[in-house]
Amino acid sequence: MFLFLPTGYVFITNIPAGASDIQIIEKRKTENVLALSDEAGHFFFNGNSLFDNPQNFHVAGTVFKYRRPSNVFSDGLEYVMAQGPTLQGLNVLVRTHTHRSSIIILR
């Protein structure tokens, strides 16, 4: 499925409480940025139009490893990984930068 997205934060999926072996990997380079929030909308990283440096984040009882290239021309893809299990439900969002942003959802 191919979706055109509005500018701003767009909900992608929910990670349920108890989830493990979490892997969210960009399929192709974009200027979009992944973000993670709790189910109430409080961000753990890349929220409120502030972008965090790649690092490990302690969230929901586990460690989320967040990595991204320094710019769209650098090698590598953006990704988020966690061993889990998570202690609470989390939302994965993408922050788009232009009205022409698109993503591909694979299920």
PyMOL commands that place a pseudoatom at each C-alpha (Angstrom):
pseudoatom trace, name=CA, resn=MET, resi=1, chain=A, elem=C, hetatm=0, pos=[0.000, 0.000, 0.000]
pseudoatom trace, name=CA, resn=PHE, resi=2, chain=A, elem=C, hetatm=0, pos=[1.361, 3.452, -0.980]
pseudoatom trace, name=CA, resn=LEU, resi=3, chain=A, elem=C, hetatm=0, pos=[0.145, 6.473, 1.026]
pseudoatom trace, name=CA, resn=PHE, resi=4, chain=A, elem=C, hetatm=0, pos=[0.625, 10.230, 0.525]
pseudoatom trace, name=CA, resn=LEU, resi=5, chain=A, elem=C, hetatm=0, pos=[0.953, 11.923, 3.898]
pseudoatom trace, name=CA, resn=PRO, resi=6, chain=A, elem=C, hetatm=0, pos=[0.141, 15.393, 5.213]
pseudoatom trace, name=CA, resn=THR, resi=7, chain=A, elem=C, hetatm=0, pos=[2.915, 17.549, 6.678]
pseudoatom trace, name=CA, resn=GLY, resi=8, chain=A, elem=C, hetatm=0, pos=[3.455, 16.937, 10.408]
pseudoatom trace, name=CA, resn=TYR, resi=9, chain=A, elem=C, hetatm=0, pos=[3.204, 13.880, 12.638]
pseudoatom trace, name=CA, resn=VAL, resi=10, chain=A, elem=C, hetatm=0, pos=[1.335, 10.904, 11.199]
pseudoatom trace, name=CA, resn=PHE, resi=11, chain=A, elem=C, hetatm=0, pos=[0.425, 7.770, 13.173]
pseudoatom trace, name=CA, resn=ILE, resi=12, chain=A, elem=C, hetatm=0, pos=[1.931, 4.625, 11.641]
pseudoatom trace, name=CA, resn=THR, resi=13, chain=A, elem=C, hetatm=0, pos=[1.233, 1.800, 14.101]
pseudoatom trace, name=CA, resn=ASN, resi=14, chain=A, elem=C, hetatm=0, pos=[0.778, 0.820, 17.743]
pseudoatom trace, name=CA, resn=ILE, resi=15, chain=A, elem=C, hetatm=0, pos=[3.258, -1.368, 19.615]
pseudoatom trace, name=CA, resn=PRO, resi=16, chain=A, elem=C, hetatm=0, pos=[1.224, -3.236, 22.251]
pseudoatom trace, name=CA, resn=ALA, resi=17, chain=A, elem=C, hetatm=0, pos=[2.313, -3.782, 25.840]
pseudoatom trace, name=CA, resn=GLY, resi=18, chain=A, elem=C, hetatm=0, pos=[4.362, -6.970, 26.053]
pseudoatom trace, name=CA, resn=ALA, resi=19, chain=A, elem=C, hetatm=0, pos=[5.811, -6.626, 22.541]
pseudoatom trace, name=CA, resn=SER, resi=20, chain=A, elem=C, hetatm=0, pos=[9.331, -7.930, 21.951]
pseudoatom trace, name=CA, resn=ASP, resi=21, chain=A, elem=C, hetatm=0, pos=[11.829, -8.130, 19.078]
pseudoatom trace, name=CA, resn=ILE, resi=22, chain=A, elem=C, hetatm=0, pos=[10.748, -4.717, 17.765]
pseudoatom trace, name=CA, resn=GLN, resi=23, chain=A, elem=C, hetatm=0, pos=[12.272, -3.588, 14.472]
pseudoatom trace, name=CA, resn=ILE, resi=24, chain=A, elem=C, hetatm=0, pos=[11.201, -0.488, 12.561]
pseudoatom trace, name=CA, resn=ILE, resi=25, chain=A, elem=C, hetatm=0, pos=[13.463, 0.089, 9.563]
pseudoatom trace, name=CA, resn=GLU, resi=26, chain=A, elem=C, hetatm=0, pos=[13.267, 2.678, 6.813]
pseudoatom trace, name=CA, resn=LYS, resi=27, chain=A, elem=C, hetatm=0, pos=[12.939, 0.932, 3.428]
pseudoatom trace, name=CA, resn=ARG, resi=28, chain=A, elem=C, hetatm=0, pos=[14.377, 3.833, 1.431]
pseudoatom trace, name=CA, resn=LYS, resi=29, chain=A, elem=C, hetatm=0, pos=[15.953, 7.141, 2.360]
pseudoatom trace, name=CA, resn=THR, resi=30, chain=A, elem=C, hetatm=0, pos=[13.610, 10.041, 3.063]
pseudoatom trace, name=CA, resn=GLU, resi=31, chain=A, elem=C, hetatm=0, pos=[13.723, 13.325, 4.936]
pseudoatom trace, name=CA, resn=ASN, resi=32, chain=A, elem=C, hetatm=0, pos=[10.970, 11.991, 7.208]
pseudoatom trace, name=CA, resn=VAL, resi=33, chain=A, elem=C, hetatm=0, pos=[11.858, 11.196, 10.825]
pseudoatom trace, name=CA, resn=LEU, resi=34, chain=A, elem=C, hetatm=0, pos=[10.502, 8.397, 13.035]
pseudoatom trace, name=CA, resn=ALA, resi=35, chain=A, elem=C, hetatm=0, pos=[9.074, 9.311, 16.430]
pseudoatom trace, name=CA, resn=LEU, resi=36, chain=A, elem=C, hetatm=0, pos=[7.885, 7.297, 19.430]
pseudoatom trace, name=CA, resn=SER, resi=37, chain=A, elem=C, hetatm=0, pos=[5.189, 8.313, 21.923]
pseudoatom trace, name=CA, resn=ASP, resi=38, chain=A, elem=C, hetatm=0, pos=[3.061, 6.726, 24.599]
pseudoatom trace, name=CA, resn=GLU, resi=39, chain=A, elem=C, hetatm=0, pos=[-0.609, 6.140, 23.841]
pseudoatom trace, name=CA, resn=ALA, resi=40, chain=A, elem=C, hetatm=0, pos=[-1.498, 9.511, 25.416]
pseudoatom trace, name=CA, resn=GLY, resi=41, chain=A, elem=C, hetatm=0, pos=[0.745, 11.315, 22.907]
pseudoatom trace, name=CA, resn=HIS, resi=42, chain=A, elem=C, hetatm=0, pos=[3.753, 12.137, 25.112]
pseudoatom trace, name=CA, resn=PHE, resi=43, chain=A, elem=C, hetatm=0, pos=[6.897, 11.779, 23.013]
pseudoatom trace, name=CA, resn=PHE, resi=44, chain=A, elem=C, hetatm=0, pos=[9.988, 9.809, 24.017]
pseudoatom trace, name=CA, resn=PHE, resi=45, chain=A, elem=C, hetatm=0, pos=[12.065, 10.964, 21.041]
pseudoatom trace, name=CA, resn=ASN, resi=46, chain=A, elem=C, hetatm=0, pos=[11.737, 13.203, 17.976]
pseudoatom trace, name=CA, resn=GLY, resi=47, chain=A, elem=C, hetatm=0, pos=[8.597, 14.861, 19.332]
pseudoatom trace, name=CA, resn=ASN, resi=48, chain=A, elem=C, hetatm=0, pos=[7.179, 18.379, 19.261]
pseudoatom trace, name=CA, resn=SER, resi=49, chain=A, elem=C, hetatm=0, pos=[9.229, 19.206, 16.138]
pseudoatom trace, name=CA, resn=LEU, resi=50, chain=A, elem=C, hetatm=0, pos=[12.473, 18.675, 18.101]
pseudoatom trace, name=CA, resn=PHE, resi=51, chain=A, elem=C, hetatm=0, pos=[14.786, 16.039, 16.663]
pseudoatom trace, name=CA, resn=ASP, resi=52, chain=A, elem=C, hetatm=0, pos=[16.987, 13.972, 18.938]
pseudoatom trace, name=CA, resn=ASN, resi=53, chain=A, elem=C, hetatm=0, pos=[20.452, 12.721, 18.128]
pseudoatom trace, name=CA, resn=PRO, resi=54, chain=A, elem=C, hetatm=0, pos=[20.729, 8.983, 17.518]
pseudoatom trace, name=CA, resn=GLN, resi=55, chain=A, elem=C, hetatm=0, pos=[21.090, 7.241, 20.871]
pseudoatom trace, name=CA, resn=ASN, resi=56, chain=A, elem=C, hetatm=0, pos=[19.565, 4.639, 23.180]
pseudoatom trace, name=CA, resn=PHE, resi=57, chain=A, elem=C, hetatm=0, pos=[16.314, 5.590, 24.922]
pseudoatom trace, name=CA, resn=HIS, resi=58, chain=A, elem=C, hetatm=0, pos=[14.972, 3.862, 28.045]
pseudoatom trace, name=CA, resn=VAL, resi=59, chain=A, elem=C, hetatm=0, pos=[11.250, 3.571, 27.318]
pseudoatom trace, name=CA, resn=ALA, resi=60, chain=A, elem=C, hetatm=0, pos=[8.474, 1.345, 28.674]
pseudoatom trace, name=CA, resn=GLY, resi=61, chain=A, elem=C, hetatm=0, pos=[10.843, -0.951, 30.577]
pseudoatom trace, name=CA, resn=THR, resi=62, chain=A, elem=C, hetatm=0, pos=[13.236, -1.654, 27.707]
pseudoatom trace, name=CA, resn=VAL, resi=63, chain=A, elem=C, hetatm=0, pos=[15.947, 0.094, 25.676]
pseudoatom trace, name=CA, resn=PHE, resi=64, chain=A, elem=C, hetatm=0, pos=[15.079, 1.454, 22.240]
pseudoatom trace, name=CA, resn=LYS, resi=65, chain=A, elem=C, hetatm=0, pos=[18.086, 1.862, 19.950]
pseudoatom trace, name=CA, resn=TYR, resi=66, chain=A, elem=C, hetatm=0, pos=[17.410, 4.811, 17.625]
pseudoatom trace, name=CA, resn=ARG, resi=67, chain=A, elem=C, hetatm=0, pos=[19.757, 5.442, 14.689]
pseudoatom trace, name=CA, resn=ARG, resi=68, chain=A, elem=C, hetatm=0, pos=[19.601, 7.618, 11.595]
pseudoatom trace, name=CA, resn=PRO, resi=69, chain=A, elem=C, hetatm=0, pos=[22.117, 8.984, 9.076]
pseudoatom trace, name=CA, resn=SER, resi=70, chain=A, elem=C, hetatm=0, pos=[23.372, 12.523, 9.679]
pseudoatom trace, name=CA, resn=ASN, resi=71, chain=A, elem=C, hetatm=0, pos=[21.630, 13.646, 6.455]
pseudoatom trace, name=CA, resn=VAL, resi=72, chain=A, elem=C, hetatm=0, pos=[19.730, 12.216, 3.495]
pseudoatom trace, name=CA, resn=PHE, resi=73, chain=A, elem=C, hetatm=0, pos=[22.999, 11.891, 1.518]
pseudoatom trace, name=CA, resn=SER, resi=74, chain=A, elem=C, hetatm=0, pos=[24.794, 9.811, 4.195]
pseudoatom trace, name=CA, resn=ASP, resi=75, chain=A, elem=C, hetatm=0, pos=[25.005, 6.023, 4.103]
pseudoatom trace, name=CA, resn=GLY, resi=76, chain=A, elem=C, hetatm=0, pos=[22.553, 3.991, 6.146]
pseudoatom trace, name=CA, resn=LEU, resi=77, chain=A, elem=C, hetatm=0, pos=[18.856, 3.980, 6.945]
pseudoatom trace, name=CA, resn=GLU, resi=78, chain=A, elem=C, hetatm=0, pos=[16.885, 5.254, 9.911]
pseudoatom trace, name=CA, resn=TYR, resi=79, chain=A, elem=C, hetatm=0, pos=[15.762, 2.544, 12.342]
pseudoatom trace, name=CA, resn=VAL, resi=80, chain=A, elem=C, hetatm=0, pos=[14.397, 1.801, 15.806]
pseudoatom trace, name=CA, resn=MET, resi=81, chain=A, elem=C, hetatm=0, pos=[14.993, -1.528, 17.548]
pseudoatom trace, name=CA, resn=ALA, resi=82, chain=A, elem=C, hetatm=0, pos=[14.190, -2.919, 20.986]
pseudoatom trace, name=CA, resn=GLN, resi=83, chain=A, elem=C, hetatm=0, pos=[14.469, -6.346, 22.545]
pseudoatom trace, name=CA, resn=GLY, resi=84, chain=A, elem=C, hetatm=0, pos=[11.444, -5.818, 24.824]
pseudoatom trace, name=CA, resn=PRO, resi=85, chain=A, elem=C, hetatm=0, pos=[9.143, -6.765, 26.286]
pseudoatom trace, name=CA, resn=THR, resi=86, chain=A, elem=C, hetatm=0, pos=[7.476, -3.361, 26.588]
pseudoatom trace, name=CA, resn=LEU, resi=87, chain=A, elem=C, hetatm=0, pos=[5.568, -2.527, 29.762]
pseudoatom trace, name=CA, resn=GLN, resi=88, chain=A, elem=C, hetatm=0, pos=[3.059, -0.239, 28.038]
pseudoatom trace, name=CA, resn=GLY, resi=89, chain=A, elem=C, hetatm=0, pos=[1.584, 0.408, 24.615]
pseudoatom trace, name=CA, resn=LEU, resi=90, chain=A, elem=C, hetatm=0, pos=[3.500, 2.807, 22.356]
pseudoatom trace, name=CA, resn=ASN, resi=91, chain=A, elem=C, hetatm=0, pos=[2.752, 4.661, 19.139]
pseudoatom trace, name=CA, resn=VAL, resi=92, chain=A, elem=C, hetatm=0, pos=[5.116, 4.881, 16.182]
pseudoatom trace, name=CA, resn=LEU, resi=93, chain=A, elem=C, hetatm=0, pos=[4.754, 8.080, 14.165]
pseudoatom trace, name=CA, resn=VAL, resi=94, chain=A, elem=C, hetatm=0, pos=[6.561, 9.635, 11.235]
pseudoatom trace, name=CA, resn=ARG, resi=95, chain=A, elem=C, hetatm=0, pos=[7.266, 13.377, 11.051]
pseudoatom trace, name=CA, resn=THR, resi=96, chain=A, elem=C, hetatm=0, pos=[6.885, 14.445, 7.431]
pseudoatom trace, name=CA, resn=HIS, resi=97, chain=A, elem=C, hetatm=0, pos=[8.471, 17.620, 6.085]
pseudoatom trace, name=CA, resn=THR, resi=98, chain=A, elem=C, hetatm=0, pos=[6.599, 18.269, 2.830]
pseudoatom trace, name=CA, resn=HIS, resi=99, chain=A, elem=C, hetatm=0, pos=[3.088, 17.677, 1.537]
pseudoatom trace, name=CA, resn=ARG, resi=100, chain=A, elem=C, hetatm=0, pos=[4.565, 15.325, -1.078]
pseudoatom trace, name=CA, resn=SER, resi=101, chain=A, elem=C, hetatm=0, pos=[5.902, 12.842, 1.484]
pseudoatom trace, name=CA, resn=SER, resi=102, chain=A, elem=C, hetatm=0, pos=[4.903, 9.251, 0.982]
pseudoatom trace, name=CA, resn=ILE, resi=103, chain=A, elem=C, hetatm=0, pos=[5.457, 5.940, 2.697]
pseudoatom trace, name=CA, resn=ILE, resi=104, chain=A, elem=C, hetatm=0, pos=[4.951, 2.318, 1.803]
pseudoatom trace, name=CA, resn=ILE, resi=105, chain=A, elem=C, hetatm=0, pos=[3.192, 0.169, 4.403]
pseudoatom trace, name=CA, resn=LEU, resi=106, chain=A, elem=C, hetatm=0, pos=[4.124, -3.529, 4.311]
pseudoatom trace, name=CA, resn=ARG, resi=107, chain=A, elem=C, hetatm=0, pos=[2.095, -5.980, 6.361]
for i in range(1, 107): cmd.bond("trace and resi %d" % i, "trace and resi %d" % (i + 1))
show_as sticks, trace
zoom trace
